[in-house]
């Protein structure tokens, strides 16, 4: 039996980013920041979709693994919403031109695959199955996970992330860049983060 979850989100805020966030007001965050950086990955059946630093790596080296945490979480929220009306979607990894997370739906089961290929695209989420039809698989393919597990992991990690930001600087949560996250968590679990709406 597998000792790890089939689908897991891992992230880490870098220490220097945390120190800067402590003193930023909402208006400045909206106007100048728009983003929070740190390590981020999706782990699918033990495979990291995005390279992730080891726990003992020094901060100076972790900077090489810097990812757009807000953008990645935002895309996952969009993916959850798309799954309500689509049986297929492909989610683009924003930092390169070739990596995709392909999600096929069979009833309440999601089939996850990494696909690697440079193809023309307009949007970071695609619903045309033919787009990646001939693109080769990456490090994992046809990994099955229950849709509820997928959605619950996204919701749980977003709540964890919001609470972490709240502890650093609760004013940032009033930013427009957090409104989608707060709404998503409320829709999927009423009352889970009411403390964030003070």
N, CA and C atoms as a LAMMPS dump frame, in Angstrom:
ITEM: TIMESTEP
0
ITEM: NUMBER OF ATOMS
594
ITEM: BOX BOUNDS ff ff ff
-5.0000000000000000e+02 5.0000000000000000e+02
-5.0000000000000000e+02 5.0000000000000000e+02
-5.0000000000000000e+02 5.0000000000000000e+02
ITEM: ATOMS id mol type element x y z
1 1 1 N 0.833 -1.2 0
2 1 2 C 0 0 0
3 1 3 C 0.87 1.253 0
4 2 1 N 0.473 2.239 -0.776
5 2 2 C 1.254 3.473 -0.908
6 2 3 C 1.314 4.223 0.422
7 3 1 N 2.503 4.735 0.772
8 3 2 C 2.671 5.47 2.027
9 3 3 C 2.492 6.969 1.84
10 4 1 N 2.396 7.416 0.624
11 4 2 C 2.234 8.846 0.362
12 4 3 C 0.916 9.083 -0.355
13 5 1 N 0.348 10.296 -0.208
14 5 2 C -0.891 10.585 -0.942
15 5 3 C -0.633 10.559 -2.441
16 6 1 N -1.648 10.199 -3.198
17 6 2 C -1.495 10.158 -4.663
18 6 3 C -1.288 11.564 -5.213
19 7 1 N -1.974 12.537 -4.616
20 7 2 C -1.832 13.926 -5.06
21 7 3 C -1.568 14.804 -3.849
22 8 1 N -0.487 15.586 -3.924
23 8 2 C -0.104 16.438 -2.798
24 8 3 C 0.466 17.746 -3.321
25 9 1 N 0.144 18.835 -2.63
26 9 2 C 0.729 20.147 -2.926
27 9 3 C 1.754 20.46 -1.843
28 10 1 N 2.952 20.854 -2.263
29 10 2 C 3.979 21.281 -1.315
30 10 3 C 4.393 22.713 -1.66
31 11 1 N 4.548 23.522 -0.632
32 11 2 C 5.044 24.88 -0.863
33 11 3 C 5.831 25.337 0.361
34 12 1 N 6.651 26.343 0.176
35 12 2 C 7.404 26.939 1.282
36 12 3 C 7.664 28.401 0.957
37 13 1 N 7.308 29.274 1.876
38 13 2 C 7.629 30.695 1.718
39 13 3 C 9.083 30.893 2.115
40 14 1 N 9.83 31.612 1.301
41 14 2 C 11.224 31.877 1.632
42 14 3 C 11.312 32.922 2.753
43 15 1 N 12.295 32.746 3.624
44 15 2 C 12.424 33.601 4.804
45 15 3 C 12.54 35.077 4.446
46 16 1 N 13.303 35.405 3.412
47 16 2 C 13.476 36.811 3.049
48 16 3 C 12.157 37.404 2.534
49 17 1 N 11.361 36.587 1.854
50 17 2 C 10.059 37.04 1.377
51 17 3 C 9.115 37.306 2.553
52 18 1 N 9.158 36.457 3.562
53 18 2 C 8.323 36.625 4.755
54 18 3 C 8.64 37.943 5.438
55 19 1 N 9.916 38.246 5.575
56 19 2 C 10.313 39.504 6.24
57 19 3 C 9.796 40.722 5.487
58 20 1 N 9.841 40.672 4.178
59 20 2 C 9.323 41.789 3.382
60 20 3 C 7.804 41.905 3.501
61 21 1 N 7.129 40.774 3.524
62 21 2 C 5.665 40.771 3.589
63 21 3 C 5.138 41.369 4.894
64 22 1 N 5.92 41.298 5.968
65 22 2 C 5.461 41.781 7.271
66 22 3 C 5.113 43.269 7.246
67 23 1 N 5.746 44.033 6.374
68 23 2 C 5.588 45.484 6.402
69 23 3 C 4.835 46.049 5.194
70 24 1 N 4.318 45.195 4.328
71 24 2 C 3.649 45.659 3.109
72 24 3 C 2.173 45.915 3.391
73 25 1 N 1.654 47.07 2.943
74 25 2 C 0.218 47.303 3.086
75 25 3 C -0.513 46.805 1.842
76 26 1 N -1.831 46.732 1.933
77 26 2 C -2.631 46.141 0.856
78 26 3 C -2.461 46.89 -0.463
79 27 1 N -2.505 48.212 -0.405
80 27 2 C -2.403 49.011 -1.629
81 27 3 C -1.063 48.778 -2.324
82 28 1 N 0.008 48.719 -1.55
83 28 2 C 1.337 48.483 -2.115
84 28 3 C 1.428 47.076 -2.698
85 29 1 N 0.84 46.119 -1.993
86 29 2 C 0.854 44.742 -2.495
87 29 3 C 0.133 44.665 -3.836
88 30 1 N -1.039 45.293 -3.924
89 30 2 C -1.81 45.258 -5.169
90 30 3 C -1.105 45.986 -6.31
91 31 1 N -0.437 47.069 -5.985
92 31 2 C 0.169 47.906 -7.026
93 31 3 C 1.541 47.4 -7.462
94 32 1 N 2.338 46.9 -6.523
95 32 2 C 3.739 46.602 -6.829
96 32 3 C 4.117 45.122 -6.73
97 33 1 N 3.395 44.35 -5.927
98 33 2 C 3.796 42.963 -5.703
99 33 3 C 3.075 42.007 -6.655
100 34 1 N 1.777 41.858 -6.479
101 34 2 C 0.928 40.966 -7.293
102 34 3 C 1.255 39.482 -7.11
103 35 1 N 2.264 39.156 -6.305
104 35 2 C 2.771 37.788 -6.295
105 35 3 C 3.463 37.488 -4.975
106 36 1 N 3.508 36.215 -4.619
107 36 2 C 4.314 35.748 -3.495
108 36 3 C 5.179 34.604 -4.023
109 37 1 N 6.477 34.691 -3.723
110 37 2 C 7.42 33.717 -4.261
111 37 3 C 7.852 32.711 -3.197
112 38 1 N 8.16 31.519 -3.648
113 38 2 C 8.663 30.478 -2.759
114 38 3 C 8.761 29.177 -3.524
115 39 1 N 9.091 28.115 -2.815
116 39 2 C 9.123 26.786 -3.438
117 39 3 C 7.69 26.287 -3.577
118 40 1 N 7.402 25.608 -4.684
119 40 2 C 6.059 25.093 -4.931
120 40 3 C 6.14 23.897 -5.867
121 41 1 N 5.365 22.868 -5.56
122 41 2 C 5.256 21.75 -6.494
123 41 3 C 3.964 20.98 -6.267
124 42 1 N 3.585 20.208 -7.258
125 42 2 C 2.536 19.215 -7.155
126 42 3 C 3.233 17.859 -7.176
127 43 1 N 2.914 17.017 -6.211
128 43 2 C 3.493 15.682 -6.171
129 43 3 C 2.406 14.702 -6.583
130 44 1 N 2.642 13.98 -7.671
131 44 2 C 1.676 13.02 -8.204
132 44 3 C 2.278 11.621 -8.113
133 45 1 N 1.724 10.821 -7.207
134 45 2 C 2.207 9.457 -6.989
135 45 3 C 3.723 9.426 -6.756
136 46 1 N 4.205 10.381 -5.973
137 46 2 C 5.617 10.443 -5.627
138 46 3 C 6.493 11.208 -6.599
139 47 1 N 5.932 11.626 -7.737
140 47 2 C 6.7 12.372 -8.741
141 47 3 C 6.442 13.867 -8.594
142 48 1 N 7.506 14.648 -8.541
143 48 2 C 7.359 16.106 -8.45
144 48 3 C 7.11 16.686 -9.838
145 49 1 N 5.986 17.36 -9.985
146 49 2 C 5.658 18.008 -11.252
147 49 3 C 6.591 19.19 -11.499
148 50 1 N 6.984 19.881 -10.446
149 50 2 C 7.917 21.006 -10.505
150 50 3 C 9.064 20.672 -9.551
151 51 1 N 10.331 20.853 -9.941
152 51 2 C 11.445 20.549 -9.033
153 51 3 C 11.314 21.295 -7.71
154 52 1 N 11.61 20.607 -6.611
155 52 2 C 11.406 21.159 -5.271
156 52 3 C 12.673 20.966 -4.446
157 53 1 N 13.089 21.974 -3.671
158 53 2 C 14.349 21.858 -2.915
159 53 3 C 14.24 20.861 -1.77
160 54 1 N 15.367 20.255 -1.41
161 54 2 C 15.397 19.358 -0.255
162 54 3 C 15.303 20.203 1.026
163 55 1 N 14.779 19.631 2.115
164 55 2 C 14.56 20.394 3.353
165 55 3 C 15.823 21.004 3.942
166 56 1 N 16.976 20.357 3.747
167 56 2 C 18.215 20.847 4.356
168 56 3 C 18.986 21.821 3.455
169 57 1 N 18.403 22.188 2.342
170 57 2 C 19.08 23.107 1.418
171 57 3 C 19.114 24.522 2.003
172 58 1 N 20.254 25.232 1.952
173 58 2 C 20.323 26.6 2.491
174 58 3 C 19.458 27.555 1.681
175 59 1 N 19.033 28.627 2.34
176 59 2 C 18.157 29.619 1.709
177 59 3 C 18.769 30.175 0.431
178 60 1 N 20.079 30.391 0.43
179 60 2 C 20.736 30.946 -0.753
180 60 3 C 20.55 30.06 -1.979
181 61 1 N 20.503 28.753 -1.765
182 61 2 C 20.314 27.823 -2.878
183 61 3 C 18.844 27.638 -3.224
184 62 1 N 17.96 27.795 -2.223
185 62 2 C 16.527 27.609 -2.471
186 62 3 C 15.985 28.636 -3.458
187 63 1 N 16.636 29.782 -3.553
188 63 2 C 16.196 30.814 -4.491
189 63 3 C 16.12 30.32 -5.924
190 64 1 N 16.917 29.306 -6.255
191 64 2 C 16.9 28.731 -7.599
192 64 3 C 15.575 28.026 -7.893
193 65 1 N 14.835 27.698 -6.827
194 65 2 C 13.565 26.98 -6.966
195 65 3 C 12.366 27.92 -6.812
196 66 1 N 12.6 29.203 -6.963
197 66 2 C 11.533 30.18 -6.756
198 66 3 C 10.394 30.012 -7.76
199 67 1 N 9.174 29.94 -7.242
200 67 2 C 7.975 29.773 -8.061
201 67 3 C 6.95 30.848 -7.714
202 68 1 N 5.998 31.026 -8.598
203 68 2 C 4.921 31.99 -8.411
204 68 3 C 3.799 31.304 -7.635
205 69 1 N 3.839 31.384 -6.318
206 69 2 C 2.883 30.637 -5.498
207 69 3 C 1.45 31.071 -5.772
208 70 1 N 1.192 32.372 -5.816
209 70 2 C -0.181 32.842 -6.055
210 70 3 C -0.699 32.379 -7.413
211 71 1 N 0.119 32.481 -8.432
212 71 2 C -0.299 32.071 -9.778
213 71 3 C -0.599 30.579 -9.829
214 72 1 N 0.267 29.758 -9.216
215 72 2 C 0.052 28.318 -9.222
216 72 3 C -1.23 27.932 -8.487
217 73 1 N -1.485 28.556 -7.329
218 73 2 C -2.718 28.261 -6.595
219 73 3 C -3.941 28.765 -7.359
220 74 1 N -3.805 29.922 -7.981
221 74 2 C -4.898 30.492 -8.764
222 74 3 C -5.297 29.545 -9.904
223 75 1 N -4.315 28.983 -10.59
224 75 2 C -4.591 28.046 -11.68
225 75 3 C -5.258 26.768 -11.17
226 76 1 N -4.873 26.327 -9.975
227 76 2 C -5.495 25.124 -9.41
228 76 3 C -6.954 25.372 -9.045
229 77 1 N -7.252 26.568 -8.552
230 77 2 C -8.652 26.925 -8.277
231 77 3 C -9.448 26.921 -9.582
232 78 1 N -8.869 27.511 -10.625
233 78 2 C -9.539 27.503 -11.932
234 78 3 C -9.745 26.073 -12.431
235 79 1 N -8.741 25.22 -12.225
236 79 2 C -8.857 23.826 -12.652
237 79 3 C -10.018 23.139 -11.945
238 80 1 N -10.162 23.361 -10.649
239 80 2 C -11.289 22.782 -9.895
240 80 3 C -12.615 23.244 -10.474
241 81 1 N -12.696 24.515 -10.809
242 81 2 C -13.939 25.043 -11.379
243 81 3 C -14.22 24.448 -12.755
244 82 1 N -13.181 24.281 -13.555
245 82 2 C -13.338 23.679 -14.893
246 82 3 C -13.835 22.241 -14.788
247 83 1 N -13.401 21.537 -13.741
248 83 2 C -13.783 20.131 -13.589
249 83 3 C -15.283 19.953 -13.359
250 84 1 N -15.968 21.032 -12.993
251 84 2 C -17.414 20.956 -12.816
252 84 3 C -18.146 20.833 -14.149
253 85 1 N -17.484 21.233 -15.237
254 85 2 C -18.183 21.25 -16.531
255 85 3 C -17.384 20.641 -17.682
256 86 1 N -16.184 20.127 -17.414
257 86 2 C -15.353 19.547 -18.467
258 86 3 C -14.833 18.175 -18.045
259 87 1 N -14.693 17.28 -19
260 87 2 C -14.146 15.951 -18.737
261 87 3 C -12.664 15.849 -19.082
262 88 1 N -12.099 16.978 -19.49
263 88 2 C -10.675 16.997 -19.832
264 88 3 C -10.146 18.408 -19.648
265 89 1 N -8.952 18.508 -19.1
266 89 2 C -8.252 19.792 -19.121
267 89 3 C -6.758 19.55 -19.004
268 90 1 N -6.006 20.497 -19.506
269 90 2 C -4.549 20.468 -19.405
270 90 3 C -4.112 21.789 -18.791
271 91 1 N -3.343 21.684 -17.73
272 91 2 C -2.926 22.841 -16.946
273 91 3 C -1.457 23.13 -17.246
274 92 1 N -1.171 24.336 -17.708
275 92 2 C 0.197 24.711 -18.105
276 92 3 C 1.047 25.047 -16.895
277 93 1 N 2.274 24.57 -16.877
278 93 2 C 3.261 25.048 -15.904
279 93 3 C 3.792 26.369 -16.437
280 94 1 N 3.665 27.44 -15.643
281 94 2 C 3.887 28.789 -16.166
282 94 3 C 5.358 29.136 -16.43
283 95 1 N 6.292 28.4 -15.821
284 95 2 C 7.696 28.816 -15.893
285 95 3 C 8.485 28.241 -17.069
286 96 1 N 7.867 27.353 -17.857
287 96 2 C 8.558 26.932 -19.074
288 96 3 C 7.534 26.815 -20.2
289 97 1 N 7.994 26.47 -21.382
290 97 2 C 7.107 26.479 -22.547
291 97 3 C 6.621 25.092 -22.945
292 98 1 N 6.927 24.05 -22.141
293 98 2 C 6.614 22.716 -22.615
294 98 3 C 5.892 21.791 -21.624
295 99 1 N 5.826 22.112 -20.344
296 99 2 C 5.28 21.172 -19.365
297 99 3 C 3.8 21.414 -19.083
298 100 1 N 3.009 20.34 -19.117
299 100 2 C 1.566 20.385 -18.867
300 100 3 C 1.164 19.291 -17.889
301 101 1 N 0.162 19.583 -17.064
302 101 2 C -0.492 18.567 -16.253
303 101 3 C -1.822 18.263 -16.928
304 102 1 N -1.939 17.046 -17.448
305 102 2 C -3.147 16.644 -18.148
306 102 3 C -4.079 15.927 -17.165
307 103 1 N -5.357 16.31 -17.177
308 103 2 C -6.349 15.726 -16.282
309 103 3 C -7.529 15.229 -17.108
310 104 1 N -7.739 13.923 -17.078
311 104 2 C -8.898 13.332 -17.735
312 104 3 C -9.875 12.857 -16.661
313 105 1 N -11.163 13.008 -16.919
314 105 2 C -12.184 12.681 -15.923
315 105 3 C -12.954 11.438 -16.354
316 106 1 N -12.999 10.462 -15.442
317 106 2 C -13.846 9.279 -15.631
318 106 3 C -14.751 9.173 -14.413
319 107 1 N -15.984 9.646 -14.561
320 107 2 C -16.919 9.712 -13.436
321 107 3 C -16.305 10.548 -12.314
322 108 1 N -16.014 9.957 -11.163
323 108 2 C -15.437 10.713 -10.051
324 108 3 C -13.934 10.473 -9.901
325 109 1 N -13.323 9.885 -10.921
326 109 2 C -11.884 9.618 -10.893
327 109 3 C -11.177 10.544 -11.88
328 110 1 N -10.056 11.121 -11.442
329 110 2 C -9.211 11.932 -12.313
330 110 3 C -7.982 11.115 -12.693
331 111 1 N -7.607 11.183 -13.955
332 111 2 C -6.411 10.494 -14.441
333 111 3 C -5.381 11.57 -14.781
334 112 1 N -4.297 11.598 -14.022
335 112 2 C -3.285 12.652 -14.129
336 112 3 C -2.059 12.167 -14.885
337 113 1 N -1.584 12.993 -15.809
338 113 2 C -0.361 12.698 -16.556
339 113 3 C 0.434 13.976 -16.767
340 114 1 N 1.756 13.834 -16.791
341 114 2 C 2.612 14.952 -17.193
342 114 3 C 2.887 14.795 -18.684
343 115 1 N 2.741 15.886 -19.414
344 115 2 C 3.065 15.88 -20.842
345 115 3 C 4.095 16.967 -21.113
346 116 1 N 5.073 16.639 -21.957
347 116 2 C 6.157 17.573 -22.255
348 116 3 C 6.29 17.787 -23.754
349 117 1 N 5.883 18.968 -24.192
350 117 2 C 6.018 19.291 -25.601
351 117 3 C 5.636 20.73 -25.867
352 118 1 N 6.386 21.382 -26.736
353 118 2 C 6.09 22.78 -27.078
354 118 3 C 5.034 22.798 -28.172
355 119 1 N 3.892 23.377 -27.831
356 119 2 C 2.776 23.465 -28.774
357 119 3 C 2.201 24.872 -28.72
358 120 1 N 1.542 25.33 -29.778
359 120 2 C 0.907 26.645 -29.737
360 120 3 C -0.273 26.633 -28.759
361 121 1 N -0.369 27.648 -27.933
362 121 2 C -1.499 27.744 -27.007
363 121 3 C -1.761 29.21 -26.674
364 122 1 N -3.012 29.499 -26.317
365 122 2 C -3.39 30.862 -25.928
366 122 3 C -3.61 30.99 -24.43
367 123 1 N -4.074 29.903 -23.8
368 123 2 C -4.455 29.983 -22.395
369 123 3 C -3.7 28.94 -21.573
370 124 1 N -3.543 29.212 -20.275
371 124 2 C -2.816 28.311 -19.397
372 124 3 C -3.631 27.073 -19.027
373 125 1 N -4.934 27.12 -19.263
374 125 2 C -5.775 25.939 -19.113
375 125 3 C -6.44 25.661 -20.453
376 126 1 N -6.268 24.439 -20.938
377 126 2 C -6.838 24.028 -22.216
378 126 3 C -7.858 22.921 -21.987
379 127 1 N -8.926 22.92 -22.769
380 127 2 C -9.941 21.867 -22.64
381 127 3 C -10.087 21.039 -23.917
382 128 1 N -9.246 21.298 -24.895
383 128 2 C -9.269 20.539 -26.147
384 128 3 C -8.316 19.344 -26.028
385 129 1 N -8.876 18.15 -25.937
386 129 2 C -8.073 16.941 -25.743
387 129 3 C -7.104 16.695 -26.888
388 130 1 N -7.436 17.143 -28.079
389 130 2 C -6.591 16.904 -29.255
390 130 3 C -5.292 17.713 -29.203
391 131 1 N -5.28 18.789 -28.421
392 131 2 C -4.12 19.68 -28.372
393 131 3 C -2.845 18.931 -27.966
394 132 1 N -2.957 18.038 -26.968
395 132 2 C -1.785 17.327 -26.464
396 132 3 C -1.769 15.848 -26.875
397 133 1 N -2.601 15.514 -27.836
398 133 2 C -2.778 14.112 -28.23
399 133 3 C -1.447 13.433 -28.583
400 134 1 N -0.583 14.108 -29.319
401 134 2 C 0.662 13.505 -29.776
402 134 3 C 1.882 13.941 -28.958
403 135 1 N 1.632 14.618 -27.85
404 135 2 C 2.735 15.086 -27
405 135 3 C 3.169 13.95 -26.068
406 136 1 N 4.472 13.678 -25.949
407 136 2 C 4.927 12.556 -25.113
408 136 3 C 4.715 12.793 -23.613
409 137 1 N 4.592 11.683 -22.887
410 137 2 C 4.456 11.747 -21.432
411 137 3 C 5.777 12.149 -20.793
412 138 1 N 5.664 12.763 -19.604
413 138 2 C 6.838 13.111 -18.824
414 138 3 C 7.122 12.042 -17.781
415 139 1 N 7.341 12.451 -16.537
416 139 2 C 7.779 11.516 -15.494
417 139 3 C 6.657 10.663 -14.921
418 140 1 N 5.389 10.969 -15.207
419 140 2 C 4.297 10.124 -14.731
420 140 3 C 3.156 10.167 -15.74
421 141 1 N 2.356 9.106 -15.729
422 141 2 C 1.216 9.051 -16.641
423 141 3 C 0.131 8.142 -16.071
424 142 1 N -1.107 8.491 -16.374
425 142 2 C -2.27 7.683 -16.021
426 142 3 C -2.35 7.338 -14.531
427 143 1 N -2.063 8.343 -13.7
428 143 2 C -2.177 8.172 -12.247
429 143 3 C -3.597 8.535 -11.834
430 144 1 N -4.259 7.615 -11.148
431 144 2 C -5.665 7.795 -10.807
432 144 3 C -5.819 8.338 -9.386
433 145 1 N -6.655 9.359 -9.254
434 145 2 C -6.956 9.939 -7.942
435 145 3 C -8.432 10.327 -7.925
436 146 1 N -9.063 10.144 -6.786
437 146 2 C -10.471 10.519 -6.689
438 146 3 C -10.598 12.038 -6.77
439 147 1 N -11.603 12.491 -7.487
440 147 2 C -11.803 13.932 -7.66
441 147 3 C -11.901 14.647 -6.32
442 148 1 N -12.587 14.049 -5.347
443 148 2 C -12.741 14.693 -4.033
444 148 3 C -11.395 14.857 -3.336
445 149 1 N -10.487 13.887 -3.494
446 149 2 C -9.154 13.997 -2.896
447 149 3 C -8.375 15.154 -3.526
448 150 1 N -8.481 15.272 -4.829
449 150 2 C -7.807 16.34 -5.575
450 150 3 C -8.291 17.706 -5.103
451 151 1 N -9.61 17.884 -5.072
452 151 2 C -10.191 19.169 -4.67
453 151 3 C -9.902 19.462 -3.201
454 152 1 N -10.012 18.441 -2.343
455 152 2 C -9.768 18.647 -0.912
456 152 3 C -8.321 19.033 -0.631
457 153 1 N -7.374 18.465 -1.376
458 153 2 C -5.967 18.828 -1.18
459 153 3 C -5.732 20.279 -1.569
460 154 1 N -6.34 20.714 -2.651
461 154 2 C -6.199 22.115 -3.063
462 154 3 C -6.813 23.032 -2.016
463 155 1 N -8.022 22.709 -1.576
464 155 2 C -8.698 23.535 -0.561
465 155 3 C -7.89 23.575 0.738
466 156 1 N -7.418 22.406 1.195
467 156 2 C -6.673 22.328 2.45
468 156 3 C -5.398 23.155 2.394
469 157 1 N -4.663 23.054 1.279
470 157 2 C -3.398 23.789 1.186
471 157 3 C -3.635 25.285 1.03
472 158 1 N -4.722 25.668 0.371
473 158 2 C -5.016 27.105 0.26
474 158 3 C -5.394 27.672 1.627
475 159 1 N -6.165 26.928 2.401
476 159 2 C -6.5 27.376 3.764
477 159 3 C -5.231 27.498 4.598
478 160 1 N -4.353 26.513 4.503
479 160 2 C -3.079 26.555 5.227
480 160 3 C -2.266 27.778 4.81
481 161 1 N -2.209 28.034 3.511
482 161 2 C -1.475 29.174 2.984
483 161 3 C -2.076 30.49 3.478
484 162 1 N -3.396 30.601 3.44
485 162 2 C -4.068 31.822 3.899
486 162 3 C -3.787 32.066 5.38
487 163 1 N -3.835 31.022 6.169
488 163 2 C -3.567 31.18 7.608
489 163 3 C -2.118 31.595 7.854
490 164 1 N -1.217 31.089 7.026
491 164 2 C 0.19 31.471 7.153
492 164 3 C 0.365 32.955 6.819
493 165 1 N -0.279 33.404 5.747
494 165 2 C -0.213 34.823 5.393
495 165 3 C -0.868 35.681 6.465
496 166 1 N -1.983 35.202 7
497 166 2 C -2.676 35.94 8.068
498 166 3 C -1.758 36.156 9.269
499 167 1 N -0.956 35.137 9.601
500 167 2 C -0.039 35.251 10.731
501 167 3 C 1.113 36.21 10.437
502 168 1 N 1.476 36.331 9.167
503 168 2 C 2.569 37.23 8.777
504 168 3 C 2.085 38.67 8.697
505 169 1 N 0.962 38.877 7.995
506 169 2 C 0.432 40.228 7.789
507 169 3 C -1.017 40.09 7.292
508 170 1 N -1.968 40.113 8.203
509 170 2 C -3.366 39.848 7.851
510 170 3 C -3.935 40.869 6.873
511 171 1 N -3.36 42.077 6.819
512 171 2 C -3.859 43.098 5.898
513 171 3 C -3.753 42.697 4.436
514 172 1 N -2.765 41.871 4.116
515 172 2 C -2.565 41.448 2.727
516 172 3 C -3.768 40.661 2.212
517 173 1 N -4.473 39.989 3.116
518 173 2 C -5.615 39.172 2.694
519 173 3 C -6.748 40.005 2.108
520 174 1 N -6.7 41.316 2.313
521 174 2 C -7.706 42.199 1.715
522 174 3 C -7.376 42.502 0.247
523 175 1 N -6.223 42.051 -0.191
524 175 2 C -5.803 42.267 -1.574
525 175 3 C -6.737 41.55 -2.538
526 176 1 N -6.91 42.135 -3.714
527 176 2 C -7.719 41.488 -4.76
528 176 3 C -7.127 40.142 -5.164
529 177 1 N -5.831 39.966 -4.922
530 177 2 C -5.17 38.726 -5.32
531 177 3 C -5.497 37.557 -4.4
532 178 1 N -6.191 37.826 -3.3
533 178 2 C -6.611 36.758 -2.403
534 178 3 C -8.114 36.515 -2.444
535 179 1 N -8.874 37.362 -3.117
536 179 2 C -10.338 37.246 -3.086
537 179 3 C -10.822 35.916 -3.656
538 180 1 N -10.185 35.437 -4.735
539 180 2 C -10.601 34.164 -5.335
540 180 3 C -10.36 33.005 -4.373
541 181 1 N -9.213 33.026 -3.67
542 181 2 C -8.901 31.952 -2.734
543 181 3 C -9.909 31.894 -1.597
544 182 1 N -10.222 33.063 -1.043
545 182 2 C -11.166 33.115 0.071
546 182 3 C -12.538 32.618 -0.358
547 183 1 N -12.968 33.019 -1.539
548 183 2 C -14.261 32.58 -2.057
549 183 3 C -14.286 31.085 -2.319
550 184 1 N -13.209 30.562 -2.878
551 184 2 C -13.123 29.127 -3.181
552 184 3 C -13.214 28.3 -1.899
553 185 1 N -12.467 28.698 -0.88
554 185 2 C -12.475 27.94 0.372
555 185 3 C -13.836 28.015 1.058
556 186 1 N -14.459 29.179 1.024
557 186 2 C -15.793 29.324 1.616
558 186 3 C -16.807 28.459 0.885
559 187 1 N -16.721 28.406 -0.428
560 187 2 C -17.663 27.611 -1.223
561 187 3 C -17.512 26.114 -0.975
562 188 1 N -16.295 25.679 -0.653
563 188 2 C -16.051 24.254 -0.472
564 188 3 C -16.092 23.806 0.978
565 189 1 N -16.1 24.763 1.898
566 189 2 C -16.143 24.387 3.316
567 189 3 C -16.537 25.608 4.126
568 190 1 N -17.813 25.834 4.272
569 190 2 C -18.314 27.021 4.963
570 190 3 C -17.705 27.132 6.356
571 191 1 N -17.219 28.336 6.662
572 191 2 C -16.712 28.608 8.006
573 191 3 C -15.273 28.211 8.234
574 192 1 N -14.632 27.586 7.25
575 192 2 C -13.281 27.074 7.475
576 192 3 C -12.271 28.176 7.728
577 193 1 N -12.47 29.328 7.105
578 193 2 C -11.499 30.409 7.28
579 193 3 C -12.199 31.721 7.571
580 194 1 N -13.258 31.667 8.357
581 194 2 C -13.97 32.898 8.692
582 194 3 C -13.077 33.869 9.449
583 195 1 N -12.045 33.321 10.131
584 195 2 C -11.139 34.196 10.87
585 195 3 C -10.407 35.138 9.941
586 196 1 N -10.322 34.808 8.676
587 196 2 C -9.589 35.632 7.718
588 196 3 C -10.395 36.825 7.231
589 197 1 N -11.672 36.892 7.562
590 197 2 C -12.521 37.954 7.047
591 197 3 C -12.731 39.089 8.04
592 198 1 N -11.944 39.124 9.067
593 198 2 C -12.098 40.185 10.078
594 198 3 C -11.858 41.554 9.478
